Amino acid sequence: MIIILSSKITPEQFEQAREVYPDYIKTVIDVEKNILAVGGEYHVDCEQVLIQSGSKQSNLFGGGYRISTHEVEFMAMSNYKPALGQTTYEIADPEVRARLEKLTREFLEQ
């Protein structure tokens, strides 16, 4: 299940977001709207839900949240966007990284 968050996740949503990976939650941020999609098997799943709700793919960046260690990760195949100067799977832009980490911690940490 993919959930779009604009505020703190509920305990029920948290359990749904970790259905596929019990210790890991896939995340995709829309840097324009400051919303976070979580859950699913692949980052592209989160991206598709965001795009269907009006987000632009160029504003979407993926990562993840390791529940046991509270580590925020910045890697996703969908981050590779050479037309935008993003030529790695890891988010290179420090501002985008900071925003992803901030929203991930704000919305997911229990």
N, C-alpha and C positions, 0 to 999 in steps of 0.2 A: 504494500500500500504506500502511495506517495501522499505526503501531507505538505501543504503550503502553509508556512508560518509567518506571521507578522508580529508575533509576540511569543511569550513563554509557552513551551509545549506542555500539554496536560499529561498526567501519568498514563492515561489510557493511550494517548497518541504516541507517547514514548515507547510503550510496549509494541504498538503497531509498527513503528518506524524500525524496530530492531528484529522484526520477524524473520528476515532473510539471513542476517548476520547477527547473532546474539550479542557480540561484543563490539559491533561496528555499525555506524549509521552513515550511509552515503548522503552527501549534502551538495546542493547547488544553490549559489547565491545569485540573485538578480541585483547587480550593483546600482542600477538606476532606481529600482523600487524598494530596495532594502528589505527584501523578503527572502526566505530560505525554504527550498523544497527539500524534504528529507525522506529517506526510506528507499525501498526498491532494491533490485539486484544490480542495476547499472546506473551510472550517472545520466545516461541518455534518457532513462525513464523519468527522472526528475526534470530534465530539460524539456521533454515533450509536454509534461503537465504544465510547466511554466509558460511555454510557448502557446499552448492552447488557452491559457488564461490571459494572454496579451503581452507576454515578455518577448523581447528581441534576443535572438541567439547571441548576438555580439555582446550583450550585457550579462551573459551567464558564465559562471566559473564554478568548477566542481572541486570538491575535497571530501573530507570525511571526519568523523569523530570517533575515536577509540574510547569506549565507555570505561573500561577498567583502568586506564591510565590518564584519562581526560586530555588526551593528545588530539590536537587539531591537525589534520593533514591537508595538503594543498595539491594533490596529484589527481588527475583525471584525464583520460584520453581525449575527452571533449574540450579540454583546455587548449589543445593544439589548434591555433587559429592564425596561420601564417599571414593571411590578408590583413590582420590587425597587429602584426608584429609579435604575436605570441607563438614562438616556435618550439616550445617544449610542453610536456605534459604537466609540468609543475608550474604553478602560477608564479610568474617572475615579477610582476608589478607589486612593489611593496604596499601601495595603497589598497589594492584589491586584496592582497593577503591579509592586511590588517582588518579590513571590513569583514572578510569571511571569518576570521578568527573571532572578532567581536560579536557578530551575530550568532555564530555557532555557540559560543560560551553563554551569551545572554539568553538564547532560546532553548538550548538543550541541557545545560548543566542543572542537575537536580539540587 
